[in-house]
């Protein structure tokens, strides 16, 4: 091995590695792109297609939802934000996020993300105890507990089940057949919703579910408002936004 | 540009008098092998809410580095508008589009 030839070869190989590693650190100036080819190879620029055979019906429901959001819900959420202190809203939000742990757990398990499921369990245990029943998100600053939110619709997606087609649900807004089936699946493990609810009193249950929905509404309505106001075709904008968003969630 | 005005106006209106968001920037990531396109990740927080906002830049001949897309929670604004244009031109004309943008700008 001490033969000069071997040493030369070794140095040569080393230099080759060094160069290939080095050249990666520089931008290839001879290979700048033309403005026309900007979006050609872009992952994402052509994303977000979904079949929409019920477009006529969907557009009608979208129109009604839009009307309800703008005329009834938006004035209400503005008042809600004014009346309820920010800290209280955050605590209520944390509480319900914590409570939906079974949905995230099941979503993770169905995708065989055992690590995720374990961390979700840890987070749930810590927040339920130290975080006073979930009112405080103790784990918020800890990056190990910063997990992408899993649900059952995403698990279906990761199994290769396609969206099916796009549906706009009355009041709830955009979904797909897959997402809708996932939502029903989520309901069976969600401690609040039917069929296997942990809160037997219907009145109490609806009150809790209502609080959860109302607490999340202001941000959702504001976002919806920004999207539809800046859109050329609000229906197409929301449909594409939904499809892209779900595609990303499945990928994570 | 009508579309630029419309997007700017609808998305900045909330920021006019309210509290300012805080920004945290992450690392840049190359999108192509030649590294002529990159994505810079950032997190925007406002009123206790946090959102992922990623910027895409390209190094373009005779122009240098320029922004070409913004992704909000992974949703590309450029591809969102592309789909809307597709939808619009399947049924309506370019002059319809300009009229629509003008009327939207008045409302915004």
Interface residues (C-beta under 8 A of the other chain):
Chain A: X26 X27 X28 X31 X32 X33 X34 X35 X38 X39 X41 X42 X43 X44 X45 X46 X47 X48 X49 X86 X90 X219 X222 X226 X229 X230 X231 X232 X233 X235 X236 X237 X239 X240 X241 X244 X245 X248
Chain B: X6 X7 X9 X10 X11 X14 X31 X32 X34 X35 X36 X37 X47 X48 X49 X58 X59 X60 X61 X63 X68 X69 X71 X73 X74 X75 X76 X78 X79 X80 X81 X82 X83 X84 X85 X86 X87 X88 X97 X100 X101 X104 X107 X108
